[in-house]
Amino acid sequence: MGFRNIIDRLFNSFFKDRKTLPQSTIDPYAQKVESIDDLELAKFFDESLTPEMEQAMQNYTNNGGIYNYPLQTVISEQHTIEIAKKFFASIDPEISAKINDIIDGNYPEIQLVMKPYDGKEESNVNSPTPNNKPLRVFVPIRGDLRQLYELVHELTHTLDTENGDTTTRKILGEVAPQCMERMLDSFLLGMTDEEIKKYGFDKYILEKDIKDRRITTFISRYHNAQALNNRRGNRTLDSRYMLAQIYSAHFNKFDIESQKNKIKSFIDCVRNDDFEGANSVLGIQINRNNRLQREFHIRETIEEIRNMLFPTVETNRIDKRKSKDIERNIEEH
């Protein structure tokens, strides 16, 4: 081990539990993270949730799973792949072509592995850290809608890997996959009655699953913010997952056509290590000097989930009717 590496390790170890990341190593990642002060973001995020929201979220956390919270919509592997291909085709021809090649095994540098879930969370570390080739993308077959979300999420990771794990990718690498999940929400909700019938979906159950996926994703990312604020866990991963939630909530404000254009440009910026460009594409002002905008972005993501947890009286009336229909449909199946 070189002398420089030894010094860097000792220095990083010394600052492990401190607020400020080491700067003397001239680490571009540390400098960029410090420019957005992720710890301050995490503190504001953690302290902004109301007790009522935390109580409502217990309905999900008590059942375990959180991000991989079981969904009721049953789907086959064949239909999972078919819908994923249609979804990416609706986004962009270039993206679609690459995804199809990966799925069909025609992209040697990236290997997609789909196999039945065996109860263990197999590491798919190669998808977020693409410096080793061939890149391996693992998606477990769970038998429900989760596998479609996971397939779209993991395949999106492959779209910005050409230049390796850039500094921008280390910070914003989870943003595009989570934004793609939210676009998948809209794609599924926009299915025709014929398509829903073809795949054997129930419309009301599908709508509930999409809502549950969004809420449980938020809860998982909120836990990342808590871990970050309390100085436990993995700062690098917690930071990027927290940012994914903040950015995706802002992304959801755009109309679908704008989302399609912005997601492609955002991925290009991440691939090319253009941190400022990526933020500009989405209209995000996350630098530590933009306090008001930073707080606005966090309130934005919290408000989005609050509206799902506490719907209006009219929405609640509709949801109750749907719940009864869902229960009846489940019993019939």
Beta strands, then each sheet from edge to edge (+ up, - down):
strand 1: 110-116
strand 2: 135-141
sheet 1: 1+ 2+
end
